[in-house]
Amino acid sequence: MEKQIYQLLNEQVNKEFQSAYIYLDFYNFFEERRLHGFSKWYKDQANEEIEHGWRFINFLHDMDQKVDLTPIEHTSQTYASIKEVMEGGLKHEQYISDCIRKIYQLAQEKNDFETQNFLNYFISEQIEEEVNARNLIAKYDLVDGKDLLTLDEQMGQSSDHK
């Protein structure tokens, strides 16, 4: 495996687990407000990010590469509003999408077909993640805070993460 591709894939392991921490922050925000549907949704999101981290680890092992785990940088945040949390989720997913595309583009340039094939899953996954985040914001905007409990109940029944 080309050194720069390896480095980016290994860094992505860290970013996926860091993503889980960010979503756990969101989970805590909603739990503290007793909005258990939202908290469940973000807990599911955190678990999905952990699964993504494992996919990267397993791919690196499959390609006979060493996985170098690095510290996860994270400081819990204070959020001013529910919408700020949701917008933070969308912004983070867009950042992860950019990271995945950067690795994919380099894999194309280096004719690394195995990495391109592996990343196809994540290209599709990131489309889904961004759509889910935008839809959540749109639903929140539609209720304009007036029917938050119904939206919270719907979030608790959501199967977007299964």
C-alpha positions in Angstrom: 0.0 0.0 0.0 1.3 3.4 -0.9 2.5 5.3 2.2 0.3 8.3 1.9 -2.8 6.2 1.4 -1.9 4.1 4.4 -1.4 7.2 6.5 -4.8 8.7 5.6 -6.5 5.4 6.2 -4.9 5.1 9.6 -5.8 8.7 10.5 -9.4 7.9 9.4 -9.5 5.2 12.1 -9.0 7.9 14.7 -11.5 10.2 13.0 -14.2 7.6 13.1 -13.7 7.0 16.8 -13.5 10.7 17.4 -16.9 11.0 15.6 -18.3 8.6 18.2 -17.2 10.9 20.9 -18.9 13.9 19.2 -22.1 11.9 19.0 -21.8 10.8 22.6 -21.6 14.5 23.5 -24.9 15.1 21.5 -26.4 12.0 23.3 -25.5 13.6 26.7 -27.0 17.0 25.6 -30.4 15.3 24.9 -30.3 13.0 27.9 -29.8 16.0 30.2 -33.0 17.5 28.6 -34.9 14.2 28.9 -35.3 14.0 25.1 -34.7 10.3 25.0 -35.7 9.8 21.4 -33.1 12.3 20.2 -30.5 10.8 22.6 -31.3 7.3 21.3 -30.7 8.5 17.7 -27.4 10.0 18.6 -26.4 7.0 20.7 -27.1 4.8 17.6 -25.0 7.3 15.5 -22.1 6.9 18.0 -22.3 3.1 17.7 -22.3 3.3 13.9 -19.2 5.5 14.0 -17.5 2.9 16.2 -18.5 0.2 13.6 -16.9 2.4 10.9 -13.7 2.6 12.8 -13.6 -1.2 13.0 -14.2 -1.4 9.3 -11.1 0.7 8.7 -9.1 -1.3 11.2 -10.1 -4.6 9.6 -9.3 -3.3 6.1 -5.8 -2.2 7.1 -5.3 -5.7 8.6 -6.6 -7.3 5.5 -4.1 -5.4 3.5 -1.3 -6.5 5.9 -0.8 -3.1 7.3 -0.1 -2.1 10.9 -2.8 -0.1 12.7 -1.3 2.7 14.7 -3.9 3.9 17.2 -3.4 7.5 18.3 -5.1 9.5 21.1 -8.6 10.7 20.3 -8.7 14.4 20.6 -12.0 15.6 22.1 -13.2 18.2 24.5 -16.9 18.1 25.5 -18.8 21.0 24.2 -21.5 23.2 25.5 -24.4 23.8 23.1 -26.7 26.8 23.1 -29.6 25.0 21.4 -31.0 21.8 19.9 -30.5 23.2 16.4 -26.9 24.0 17.1 -26.3 20.3 18.0 -28.0 19.2 14.8 -26.1 21.7 12.6 -22.9 20.5 14.3 -23.8 16.9 13.3 -24.3 17.9 9.7 -21.0 20.0 9.6 -19.1 17.0 11.1 -20.6 14.6 8.5 -19.6 17.0 5.7 -16.0 17.0 7.2 -15.9 13.2 7.2 -17.2 13.1 3.7 -14.4 15.4 2.6 -11.8 13.1 4.3 -13.2 10.0 2.6 -13.2 11.7 -0.8 -9.6 12.8 -0.3 -8.5 9.2 0.4 -10.5 8.0 -2.5 -9.1 10.6 -4.9 -5.5 9.6 -3.9 -6.3 5.9 -4.3 -7.5 6.7 -7.8 -4.3 8.6 -8.6 -2.2 5.7 -7.3 -4.3 3.0 -9.0 -5.1 1.5 -5.6 -8.2 -0.5 -6.6 -8.5 -2.3 -3.3 -8.8 1.0 -1.4 -11.2 2.4 -3.9 -13.4 -0.6 -3.6 -13.3 -0.5 0.2 -14.2 3.2 0.2 -17.2 2.8 -2.1 -19.2 1.7 1.0 -18.2 4.9 2.8 -19.0 7.2 -0.2 -22.6 5.8 -0.1 -22.7 5.9 3.7 -21.7 9.5 3.8 -24.4 10.5 1.4 -26.9 8.8 3.7 -25.4 10.4 6.8 -25.6 13.9 5.3 -29.2 13.3 4.1 -30.2 12.1 7.6 -28.6 15.2 9.2 -30.3 17.6 6.8 -33.7 15.8 7.2 -33.4 16.0 10.9 -32.8 19.8 10.7 -35.7 20.2 8.3 -38.1 18.3 10.6 -37.0 20.4 13.6 -37.5 23.6 11.5 -41.0 22.4 10.5 -42.2 21.9 14.1 -40.5 25.2 15.1 -40.0 23.9 18.6 -43.8 23.6 19.1 -44.2 19.8 18.7 -40.8 18.8 19.9 -42.1 15.9 22.0 -43.7 14.3 19.0 -40.5 14.7 17.0 -38.6 13.3 19.9 -40.9 10.2 20.0 -40.4 9.7 16.3 -36.6 9.9 16.7 -36.8 7.2 19.3 -38.5 4.9 16.8 -36.2 5.7 13.9 -34.4 2.9 12.3 -32.0 5.0 10.2 -29.1 3.4 12.0 -30.0 -0.2 11.7 
